[in-house]
């Protein structure tokens, strides 16, 4: 070893091997099974070096042989893929009605899912711990793995946990999640690495990794489902704010609504009253439209779905009013942030589809100077859960794929 160098020093053979290993693993994740020759071409490594790399990764349990290139022109070649059993992670999407949990293998394939109705408002925080454990165990069982084998669990909830107090803020409608001891109790009950994030932030992670915001460094996700919220990504990174409350725009004062003071206690006011589910139903009543049954978000989504098909009349007016309300709130956001892209997500917005998006885009162009592109979210199935899994996978891959140790 050269004088002044230590194991792990940048530029040493061990670190260079680790860098090549990670590059190969990332290629296998992106492209699927590849031959030694193809890996060599994509990484710029010689055939002998690529062979040594694959042998090393196979011995470490990170890569498995998956077949050959039989049926293609030329001689058959062995194909290699990331070993899906190298690690498993879990993600949870928590709402006031249910906990949806899933387990994914290291490739990102969901291998188990479990849904558990959440307790009513009378339940204590201890019941919340029990519910979370049951949801994780249910998903792990469905995946055929033990809970102890999970490398990480990421939990998505409305609101955000204040880093200074450990209390969940901005989500008074979520029963059982507000004890300052809750995070410690969950950590004791689930002795695996646990992380928590806001549900809309995780939807943004899903759109950034897999959806409409890929290749974008500055964007905003506007979410409208049970409530209105936003996620802000600047320079490719989520901006969470000092207390984790960045993006809690449902409370943002906007024109067209009464000024509500002590909004945290009221859990209402501002943008939510102008463009949330309750606003959609209020518009419908004013226009004499029949109110669908079901939960508030389901009813609002059903109305906007019908409105998106209407060319004129009260349903078309409902769509225009909803678009104007969304655009008014977005005008404040884009004036401050000037993002490159806005992703419209959540079940209520998705129900309005392309017609709602186009109306919001047109309205926003008249209300704000910045002109960001507006697109609908493309991660349609459980975006919060998807983002939780993607967040867990990002950290876990960094740990499991590190061959320099």
N, C-alpha and C positions, 0 to 999 in steps of 0.2 A: 504494500500500500504506500502511495506517495506520502511524503512528509506533509503534515498539516491537514490531512484528510481523515475523516471518520466515516464509519458506515452510515449511509443515508445522506452524505453530502451530495448536493446537486452536481451531476456530471460523472459520478462514480458508476461503475458497471451495474451495481445493484439498483440504483435509481433509474438508470437508463433502461434496464430490463423491465422495471416496474412500469415505466412510462409506456414502453412498447406493449406490455401485457394489457394495460388499461385501454390503449388505443385499439387493440385487437378485440377486446371484450365489448367495447362500445360499438365497433363495426358489426359484431355478431348480433348485438341487440338491435341495431338499426336495420340490418339486411337479412337477418335469419341465417340459416346454415350456409357456411362458406367453405371452400376447399383451401388447402394450404397454399396453393398457387395464387388463388384470388386474394387471400389475406396478405400474402407477400406483396402483391401489386398495389393493393390499397394502402398498405403501411409503408411501402418502399423498402421492405426488408428482403434480404436474400432468401433463397429457398432453405438453405441450412439453418439460418437464424429463425425463419418462420417455423420450421420443424421443431427446433428447440423450444420456441415459445409455446407451441401447442402442446408439446410433451409436458412442459412445466405446468401449464394451466390444467391439463388433464390430470396430472398427479395431484394437484391441489384441489381437485374436485370442482373446479370452476367451469370446465368445458367437457363435453361428452361427444363421442363419435355418433353420428346420427344416420349413417347410410352413405351412399355413393352417388356420383353423377351419372349413373346408368341411364341410358336413353338419350343422352346428349352426345353431340359430335365429339370424337376423340376418345382416348382411353378413359376408363372409369377412374374417378378420384374420390378419396375419402372426404366426406363433409363433416364439419364440426359445428356445434352450437353451444350457447351458454347452457350450463346445467341448471334447469329450472328449480331443482331442489336445493341449490346452494344457500338459499335464504328465503324466508317468508316474512311478510309484513301484514299488518292489519290497519284498516281505516274505519272510522265511525262517523256517520252523519247523524247528528242529534237534532231533533225538532221537539216541539211541545207534544207531538202525537206519538212519536216512535223513535227508536234507535235502529238505524240501518248499519250493519257491520259487514265487512268483506275482508277476505284474505287473498293476497296476490303472491305469486312466486316471484323470484328475482327478475324474471323476464317481463313482469307486468301483467301476466295472465291472471285473471281472477279465477281462483280455484275453489272458493267457498263463500257463501253469502248467508246472512241470517238477519231477520227482521223481528224486532221485539217492541210491542206497544209500550209506551212510557207511562209511568204512574201518574195519577191525578195530583192536584195541587196539595192534597192533605198529606202526601208522603214526605218523609224527612230525607235529609241528605244521605243518610246511611243507606236508604233504599236506592238512591241514585247510584251509589257505589255497587250495590248488588246487581242492579240492572246493567250497568256497564260491563261488569265481569261476565254476566250471563250472555250478553251480546257478543263479546269477544270469544268466549268459549263456544258459543253456537256457531260462529263463523269458522273458528279453528276446526271444530269437529266436522263441519261440512267440507272443509278442505283436506281432511285426513291428516292433520298435524296436531301436536300438543300445544297448549297455550304457552308452555315454557319454551317452545322452539321458535316462537315469534321473535324476530330481531328488533321490531319497533312497532309501536301503535301510535297513530296520529288521530286525534279526536277533533272533529269540526262542530262548533256550536254557534248559534247566534251570539252577538255581542263579543266581548273579549275579556280575558282574565287580566286584571290589573297587575303588572309585575311587582308593584310595591306592596300590595295587600293580599294578593291571591284570590280576590273576589271577582266573580263574574259581573261585568258591568254591561249596560245597554241591552239587557235581555231579561227584564222583569217578568216576561211571560213564560219563562222556562222554569217550571217548578222543580225544586230540589237541588238546584245547581248554584246556590248563592252562599253556602257556608264557607267561611275563610279557611276551614280545615279540609275542604273537599279534595283539593289537589294532593295533599299529604295522604289522605285516606285512600285515594285511588292509586297512588304510588305504592302504598303498602299492600294493597289488594292485588295489584298487577305488577309484580317485580320484573318488568321489562322496560326499556326506555320508552317513556310516554311524552308526547308532545301535544300541544293544543293550539288551535288556530281558529280564527273567525271563519264561518261557513262561506261567506262571499270571497274572502281571500283564497280559500281552497278552490272555489269555482274558477278564480282567476289563474291559479296554478294549473288547473286542468286545461283551460283555454290556451295558456302559454306553452304547455308541453305538447298538447295533442290537438288543439283546436284552432279557433279563429285568430288567436293572437300569436301564433308561431312566427318567429323572425321579427317580432316587434319588441322594442325596448321600453317604450313609453305608451301605456294604454290604461284605460279605465274600464272596469266591468260594472255596469249598472244592473243590479239584481232586483227583480220584483216577483215575490212569491208570497210568503206569509207576511213579509214586510219589505220595505225598500232599503237597500244598502248598496254600498259601492266598495270596490277594491281598487287600489291605486298602485300601479307598477311604474317606477321611475328608474331609468338606467338598468332595466332588467330585473330589478329587485322590488319586492313588496314594500310599500311604505306603511308601517303599522301605527306610527304616532307614539307619543311619549307614554301614554297609558294603554296603548293597543286600540284606541278608539278611532283611528283614521278611517274614514269611509262610512261612519255612522250617519249618513246623510238623511235618513228618515226624519231626524229631528231638526234638519236645517230650515231656518225661517225662509220662506219664499213668498213672493207676491201672490195674492189670491186666497190666502188662508189667514185666520186670526193669529195674532201673536200669542203664543203659549209660553208661559213662564214655568220654571221647574219641570222641564220636559222629561227629565229622567224619572221623576215620580209619576207623572201623568202617562208616560210611555206612549205619547201621542204628540201630534202637532207638526207643523211645517210640511215638508215634502211628502211625508206619508199621507197626510190628509188631502193633498192635492192630486196625487197620482197613484196611491196604493190601492189595495183590493177594496177597501172601504169606499174610496172615491169612485171606483168603477161601478160599484153597486148603487152609490148615491146618484151618479149620472143616469143610471138605468131607471131608477125610480122617478127621477125628474122627467125623463122622456117617456114614461108610461110603459116601460118594457117589463115583461114578466121576469121575476127573479128566480134563477135556478136554485135547486136544493144543493145540499152538500156543504162542505167547509167553505169559509170565506174565500180562500185562494181558488178552490175548485169552481165556485160560483162565478168569480171574476173572470177566470180563464174561459169558462163556457160562454159568457157574454161576449168577450173579445173574439173568441173563435167565430161566433155567429156574425159579429160586426165586421170581421175581416172579409166576409163573403158578400156584404151588402154594398150596392152601388149608390144607394141614396136612402132617404128615410131616417127613422130614429136610430137604427143600428149604425148607420154610417156616421151620424152625428156623435154617437157614443165613441166611436173610434177616433174621431177628430178631437173630441174633448180629452180623451186619454192621452193622445199624442201631444197635445198642447201642454198638459200637466207635466208629462215626462220631460218635454223640452225646456220648460221653465226651470226645473231643477238642474237639468244638465247645463243650462246656460251659465249658472254660477260655477259649476265644476270646471267647465272648459275655460272660462275666463281666468280662473286662478291657475289651472294646471297646464293648459294648452297641450293636451295629449295628441299623439299621432292618430290614435284609434280609440273608439268606444265600442265595447262589446255589450250588446243588450242580451241579458240572460234571465233565467228564472221562468217558471211555468206560466205566469200571467203574461209576461211580454211575449214568450214563445207562442202563446195562443193567438196573439195578434198578427204574428208572422211578418212577411215581407211588406204587406200594406202598412202595418203599424210602423215598421222601421222607416219606410220611405216618408211617411207623414212626420215622424219625429225629426228626421234629417232636414226636411223642408222647413219645419218650424224653427229648429235650432239655427238654421242659416239666417233667419230674420232676427234672432234674439241675442246672438253673440258674434263677436268678431272672429275668433278662431273657427276654423272649419274642419274639424276632425272627421275622418271617415267613420260612419256608423255601420256595424255589421251585427247580424244575429249570432249568438253563441252557437258553435257547432258541436259542442259536447252536450248532447241532449239527454242522455240516460244517466241520472244520478251524478251531476257534475261535482257536487260537494264531496261525495264519496270518492269519485275518481281523483279529485285533487288531493284528498287525504292520502290515498294510496300512492300517488305520484310523489308527494312530499316525503312520505316514509321511504319510498324506493330510492330517491335521490341520495339521502344520507346513508342508507344501508348499503347501496352500491359502492359509495366512497369507502366504506369500512371493509366490506367483504372483498372488493376487487383490489385492495391495496396489497400487493405482493412484495413490497419493499421491506416489510417487517420480518 
